[in-house]
Amino acid sequence: MQPTPLTARTHVMIARLRLVLVAVTGSLLVASCATSSPPSKPESMRDPQANFAAFKTFGWTSGSPAAGGDAPLKLLDSNVRAAIAAELQQRGYSEAAAGATPDLRIAFETESQEKVKSNPIRVGIGVGSWGGSGGGSVNVGSSSVSNYKEGSLVIHAIETARNAEVWQGRVSGKMTKGSLEASAIAQAVAIAMKDFPAH
């Protein structure tokens, strides 16, 4: 059975839909350039001169919130500290006894800041035919802007003997309702310390 030839009206409609598609594609490219960049991936840096095979113990820097001092230990800091200690112990390090000098001193920082997310224009295009008639539709959704909070965690490892930073890990991500729970913090620390050398 031979397909029904397209009418002149159908050809005009298809041509118009192609023009709309080109115009919409151009607007989408412009809109995508204006959207915010994706969340940063975990990053780490390591001192190539550091001999991690010689490090056996770790402690906390006096400047770290986890070290306590006059200020009370905050719950968030306590959870971060516990997660870091667990990761280090899994890699073969042990926490130095009270009063002993550790091979590595650990410090960390947490912060949160407001971010803006821009959602681009959404476009749906449909073309169809049945019998000898053709049809098409174009659906365009408006763009939107929303605010969200991004949390960041930075972990530092300092060689005590040289008083030099030998490793740093950083992770950032969108904060949600459960972001401050111990399990979520442990997951964030594990991601940040993914490249920390095992002893």
C-alpha positions as CSV (number, residue, x, y, z in Angstrom):
1,M,0.0,0.0,0.0
2,Q,1.4,3.4,-1.1
3,P,1.6,6.1,1.7
4,T,-0.7,9.0,1.2
5,P,1.2,12.0,-0.3
6,L,1.5,15.0,1.9
7,T,-0.7,18.0,1.0
8,A,0.7,21.5,0.4
9,R,-0.8,22.5,3.7
10,T,1.1,19.8,5.6
11,H,4.4,20.8,4.0
12,V,3.8,24.4,5.1
13,M,3.0,23.3,8.6
14,I,6.1,21.1,8.9
15,A,8.2,24.0,7.6
16,R,6.8,26.3,10.2
17,L,7.4,23.8,13.0
18,R,11.0,23.5,11.8
19,L,11.4,27.3,12.1
20,V,9.9,27.2,15.5
21,L,12.2,24.4,16.5
22,V,15.3,26.4,15.3
23,A,14.2,29.5,17.2
24,V,13.4,27.6,20.4
25,T,16.8,25.7,20.2
26,G,18.5,29.1,20.0
27,S,16.7,30.4,23.0
28,L,17.5,27.2,25.0
29,L,21.2,27.7,24.2
30,V,21.1,31.2,25.5
31,A,19.2,30.2,28.6
32,S,21.5,27.3,29.3
33,C,24.5,29.7,29.3
34,A,22.8,31.8,31.9
35,T,22.1,29.0,34.3
36,S,24.3,28.4,37.4
37,S,27.1,25.9,37.3
38,P,26.6,22.4,38.7
39,P,27.7,21.6,42.3
40,S,31.4,21.2,42.7
41,K,32.9,17.7,42.8
42,P,35.0,16.5,45.7
43,E,38.6,17.9,45.4
44,S,41.8,17.0,47.1
45,M,45.4,18.1,47.2
46,R,48.4,16.2,48.5
47,D,52.0,17.2,49.2
48,P,54.2,15.0,47.0
49,Q,57.1,15.2,49.5
50,A,55.0,13.8,52.4
51,N,55.8,10.3,53.4
52,F,52.4,8.9,54.5
53,A,53.9,5.5,55.2
54,A,55.7,7.1,58.2
55,F,52.5,8.6,59.7
56,K,50.8,6.3,62.3
57,T,48.8,8.6,64.6
58,F,46.6,11.6,64.4
59,G,45.2,14.3,66.7
60,W,43.4,17.6,66.4
61,T,44.8,21.1,65.9
62,S,44.3,23.6,68.6
63,G,42.6,25.9,66.1
64,S,40.1,23.3,65.1
65,P,36.5,23.6,66.5
66,A,36.9,19.9,67.3
67,A,39.7,20.6,69.7
68,G,37.3,22.2,72.2
69,G,39.1,24.8,74.2
70,D,37.0,27.4,76.0
71,A,34.0,27.0,73.7
72,P,31.8,23.9,74.1
73,L,32.0,21.3,71.4
74,K,29.1,21.8,69.0
75,L,27.1,18.8,67.9
76,L,27.9,19.4,64.2
77,D,31.6,19.5,65.0
78,S,31.4,16.4,67.1
79,N,29.7,14.5,64.3
80,V,32.3,15.7,61.8
81,R,35.1,14.8,64.1
82,A,33.7,11.3,64.7
83,A,33.3,10.7,61.0
84,I,36.9,11.9,60.2
85,A,38.3,9.7,63.0
86,A,36.4,6.7,61.6
87,E,37.7,7.3,58.1
88,L,41.3,7.6,59.4
89,Q,41.0,4.4,61.5
90,Q,39.7,2.5,58.5
91,R,42.9,3.6,56.7
92,G,45.2,2.3,59.4
93,Y,45.8,5.4,61.6
94,S,45.1,5.5,65.3
95,E,44.2,8.5,67.5
96,A,47.1,9.7,69.6
97,A,46.8,9.3,73.4
98,A,46.1,12.4,75.4
99,G,49.3,14.4,75.9
100,A,51.2,12.5,73.1
101,T,52.4,14.3,70.0
102,P,50.5,12.9,66.9
103,D,52.2,12.5,63.5
104,L,49.3,14.3,61.8
105,R,47.1,17.0,63.2
106,I,43.6,17.3,61.7
107,A,41.6,20.4,61.2
108,F,38.3,21.0,59.4
109,E,35.9,23.8,58.5
110,T,32.2,23.9,57.7
111,E,30.3,26.6,56.1
112,S,27.0,27.2,54.3
113,Q,25.9,29.9,51.9
114,E,22.8,30.9,49.9
115,K,22.9,30.0,46.2
116,V,20.5,30.8,43.3
117,K,19.4,28.1,40.9
118,S,18.0,29.0,37.5
119,N,15.8,26.5,35.7
120,P,15.9,27.1,31.9
121,I,12.9,27.3,29.6
122,R,11.2,24.0,28.9
123,V,10.0,23.3,25.4
124,G,7.9,20.4,24.0
125,I,7.3,19.9,20.3
126,G,5.0,17.3,18.7
127,V,4.3,16.5,15.0
128,G,1.9,13.9,13.9
129,S,-0.3,12.9,11.0
130,W,-3.2,10.6,10.5
131,G,-4.6,9.7,7.1
132,G,-4.2,12.7,4.8
133,S,-4.1,15.4,7.4
134,G,-1.1,16.6,9.5
135,G,-0.8,18.3,12.9
136,G,1.7,19.8,15.3
137,S,2.0,21.5,18.6
138,V,4.6,23.5,20.6
139,N,4.5,23.8,24.4
140,V,6.8,26.3,26.1
141,G,7.2,26.5,29.9
142,S,8.6,29.6,31.6
143,S,12.0,29.7,33.3
144,S,12.2,30.0,37.1
145,V,14.7,31.0,39.8
146,S,14.9,29.5,43.3
147,N,17.2,29.9,46.3
148,Y,18.9,27.0,48.1
149,K,21.6,26.6,50.7
150,E,25.0,24.9,49.8
151,G,27.1,23.4,52.5
152,S,30.9,22.9,52.3
153,L,33.4,20.8,54.3
154,V,37.1,21.3,54.1
155,I,39.5,18.9,55.9
156,H,43.2,19.6,56.5
157,A,46.0,17.1,57.5
158,I,49.1,18.8,58.9
159,E,52.4,17.0,59.5
160,T,53.4,17.9,63.0
161,A,57.2,17.5,62.5
162,R,57.3,20.1,59.7
163,N,54.2,22.0,60.7
164,A,53.1,21.8,57.1
165,E,49.8,20.8,55.4
166,V,50.3,17.6,53.6
167,W,46.7,16.9,52.5
168,Q,43.4,18.8,52.0
169,G,40.0,17.5,50.9
170,R,36.9,19.5,50.0
171,V,33.3,18.7,49.2
172,S,30.3,20.9,48.6
173,G,26.6,20.1,48.0
174,K,23.0,21.3,48.3
175,M,21.8,21.1,51.9
176,T,18.5,19.3,52.5
177,K,16.4,18.5,55.5
178,G,18.6,15.6,56.6
179,S,22.0,17.1,55.7
180,L,23.0,17.6,59.3
181,E,22.2,14.1,60.5
182,A,25.2,11.9,61.5
183,S,24.8,9.5,58.6
184,A,24.7,12.3,56.0
185,I,27.8,13.9,57.6
186,A,29.6,10.6,57.6
187,Q,28.8,10.2,53.9
188,A,30.1,13.7,53.1
189,V,33.3,13.0,55.1
190,A,33.8,9.7,53.3
191,I,33.5,11.5,49.9
192,A,35.8,14.3,50.9
193,M,38.5,11.8,52.2
194,K,38.2,9.4,49.3
195,D,41.7,10.1,48.2
196,F,43.3,10.2,51.7
197,P,46.3,7.8,51.6
198,A,46.0,4.6,53.6
199,H,48.7,3.8,56.1
